[in-house]
Amino acid sequence: MACTTGRGITRIGNFSRIWSSPCRGLQTAVHDQSPPQTKSVNLFSAVNQALHIALDTDPRAYVFGEDVGFGGVFRCTTGLADQFGKRRVFNTPLCEQGIVGFAIGLAAMGNRAIAEIQFADYIFPAFDQIVNEAAKFRYRSGNQFNCGGLTIRTPYGAVGHGGHYHSQSPEAFFCHVPGIKVVIPRSPRQAKGLLLSSIRDPNPVVFLEPKWLYRLAVEEVPEQDYMLPLSEAEVIREGSDITLVGWGAQLSVMEQACMDAEKEGISCELVDLKTLIPWDKETVEASVNKTGRLLVSHEAPVTGGFGAEISASVVERCFTRLEAPVARVCGLDTPFPLVFEPFYMPTKNKILDAIKSTVKY
Amino acid sequence: MAQLTRRAAALNKSLPAAILAARGLATASTSPITVETSLPFTAHKIDPPSRSVETSSQELLTFFRDMALMRRMEIAADSLYKAKLIRGFCHLYDGQEAVCVGMEAAINRKDCIITAYRDHCIFLGRGGTLLEAFAELMGRKDGCSKGKGGSMHFYKKEGGFYGGHGIVGAQVPLGCGLAFAQKYSKDESVTFAMYGDGAANQGQLFEALNMAALWDLPAILVCENNHYGMGTAEWRAAKSPAYYKRGDYVPGLKVDGMDALAVKQACKFAKEHALKNGPIILEMDTYRYHGHSMSDPGSTYRTRDEISGVRQERDPIERIRKLVLAHDIATEKELKDTEKEVRKEVDEAIAQAKESPMPDPSELFTNVYVKGLGTESFGADRKEVRTVLP
């Protein structure tokens, strides 16, 4: 039912939206038999809907961050302050460490603290609070305290011309920290369902939103409250020759590469990881056992990126089944560049080349 | 005075001198004129400097020209951004020019300046050229950071300009490090660490302040209070918007940041204080006409009346224009000619910058480490790029 709309990934204007094969393995909290009401919306509107629902369904939920009272720089929080009041939706000063520390305290009292860091590039002043305070609160207090109600939303990734401090993809830093979850949606529908799951998950979550897709990705999104499961990957395209694993905005690029590879007779299976920690090894393992080959792609620099972790795990689990070395098509090991962004990015053609050389290995 | 002559030579050239010569004022050009600052200084834990500022015809004309040039540069950057010739994030300084020129008039190039991302005009003040600025904005080879930094990352080492930094507040602790090095080498110079009213709420600012005070560092923390931290008014973000008092145990001075002469007086005072006694905070009460960045129209969180009110009542260029006319240093026409000339200069620099090539693709891998990454690229898409540490 709702599945047919699960794959509307768009990224750049001239890429057509992809509706072709029905999606698989998409589990939603929508159980009723009647088809849900859907509406075509973009990613920031889907996030906005999720925040409305989160505040509406839980009187102890709060949204705050830099400029969120006015709707935020990406319009994700539009209308929230008007509907839920300035006591639940408010601006903070420009102080990321303070914002996250404050959010941890708020969450520790049993509230749902939904904090926004305006750009993922600005999250580093808050790194200590996330890594040392949020992630270990439950463990070190012997389960007396936790900040499970904490969700940190932050836009990540390239936008075409963001330069050094408005383009980074810091997900791997947080994947090194047991105690938090890292979730990245690929589309509006995913964003809404995964964000609601993240907000309601009893663990602190870093929720990275692909800012390139805020306006570009448009998809049919159910209007009601629904959740998509965390730590469950999804095979969004079935194939037999090679498995491609990615997340967030990168999936649309990978999907284009899959389609081009298909024209050359290579059948690619594409997996959206969705939750980076704790991640769904079984789905990836099953896919690699089927295809015998793996390619991982992300925008963050290749060295120490989360692709390295996936690669190592797959080598451990599928060693005898692998027909070729695991390919990683990622950002380069340089700071995120300004004028050289096209060189830096793991583009469709780079992926296509890697698919071909891996299959022909 | 030597400094003024040098400034005039560096930043511009002949015009103030030409006007003065034409009016037979050349010899009188450096004779002192005393002007009262528009507002008194408000001080915290220190006796404020006098409101009477000594200046000269030469200096007033230089202020006028420099600020007009900066204003024109920023307006041009706005157009270039809208034409998509400038990419990345771009923050404009128009409205705040008096802080830059006033500060420069009080210090020398051995003194250091470090600021955030609103850095174009500070760069110019430190002796940077329009060509370097526009080329950097457009990501070209001739840019001051070889086109690799863009709008937010201007630097000028020989001018003591430690640059444009991207993360709100992060440059202030760096400034204290610069000041420590200056104190250690006993070269009687100071560091001006600039930040905005938004950054004033960052925790690291207080860490930096404590260290600077603890070790009596010659650090001057300059809070450019333009009253909006991105889209949030100061009173919504700060319990105490009296930023000059925020140092608690560190003295502070609130300055009319729209009055270049008041800024000059305050910076001169602060430098003397810092060399003798350690850090001081200067809160510059100023205003940005543009939005926070190019994606902010700047009109959703403040009224148009407020902006036009500041333009009419407090504009830093108009203030100097009035002084120049009042002291009969130049005619209205001569000032208009200066503005026309400045406009031409900016247009020429833009044309020249557009001719500048993009940096070589291999520059993507240089300067990551001392020896670069020992790698080459082979075009945007088709070839694998291997990066190998040297």
Interface residues (C-beta under 8 A of the other chain):
Chain A: E66 D67 G69 F70 V73 N91 T92 P93 L94 C95 Q97 G98 D121 Y122 F124 P125 G160 H161 G162 G163 H164 Y165 H166 L332 D333 T334 P335 P337 L338 V339 F340 P342 F343 Y344 T347 K348 N349 K350 D353 A354
Chain B: R87 G88 F89 G139 G147 K148 G149 G150 S151 M152 H153 G166 I167 V168 G169 A170 G198 A199 N201 Q202 G203 Q204 G229 M230 G231 T232 R236 A237 A238 S295 D296 T300 Y301 M358 P359 P361 E363 L364 F365 V368 L373 S377 A380 D381 R382 K383 E384 V385 T387
